[in-house]
Amino acid sequence: MTASLSLRDPTAEQSPTRRARLAPPPSLDGRTVALMDIGKSRGKEFIDRLEGHFRAAGIATKRYAKPTNTKVAPTALLQQIAAEAQLAVIALSD
């Protein structure tokens, strides 16, 4: 018996675009890190800990949250994050 493997794209894009990975910045000095809670259990606790580490290192943070964990983040939220921060950490806790 031959097993079949089916892979799914977690981004919910109908036709994903290949993008080159951006190089990480040489430093976080003067940058703001977006911390986004996707609404899964214990995500807030994870972001609380990350925020504490960033603040101890003198790095500015801004917090965001998806309205629900069952849907893709609204475009307006993603645009807000892009306008207000230079880097993002998304809490994928489980």
N, C-alpha and C positions, 0 to 999 in steps of 0.2 A: 504494500500500500504506500503510495506517495502522498506526503503531506503537502498541503497548499498553504502558502504564506501570503497574507494580504496586509499591506502597510497603509496607514492612513496619515494624512497631513493634519497635525494638530492646530494649524493656523486658521483653518476654515476658509482658506482661499480656494476659489474655484479653479483658478489656473495660476499657481504660484510662480512668482518671478524670481529668478536666481539673482541674488545680489552679492557683491563682494563684501566680505567681512571688513568692517571698519577697524583700523588699527586703534588700540587703546591709547588714551592720551598719556603723555609722558608723566603727568602729574594731575592730581585732583585739586590743587591749589586754585582758588578763585572759581571753582565750578560748583554747580548744584547737582546733587544726586536725587533723582525722583525715586521714591519708595512706594511701589504700588501693591496694595493688598487686593488679591483677586477674589476674596470672599470665602476661601476654603478654611477649614477648621485650623485654628492656632496660627493663622497667617498674621494676625495683629501682634501676637507675642513675638513671632520671628522678626517682624519689622521693628518692634520696640527694641529688640536686642541689636539689630543692625544700626538703627538710628543712634543708639548709645555709643557704639563703636565709632561711627562716622563723626559724631559730635566730639568725642574724646580726642579724635585726630584733627579737629578743627575744620571739618568738611561740612558745608551747608547741605541740608536735606529739605525736601518738601514731600509731604505724604499725599497719596491719592488712593482711591478705592473704586473698583468696578461696582456698578449697582447690583450685580448678581454674578455668581460664579458660573452660571449655566450658559452665559452668552459671551460673545466676543465683546471686548471693551468698545464703547461708543467712539465713533470718529472724533467727536468734539473733545472727549477726554484725552485721546491720544494726541490731538493737536495742542491741547493745553499743556500736556507734559513736554512735548517737543519745544514749545515756546518758553517754558519756564525752567527747564533743566537741560543739562548737557549729557547726562548719563542716567540710566534707569536700572533699578533692581526690581524684579517682579517676584513676589513671594509665592512660591509654588509649594506650599506646605501640605503634608498629608502624613 
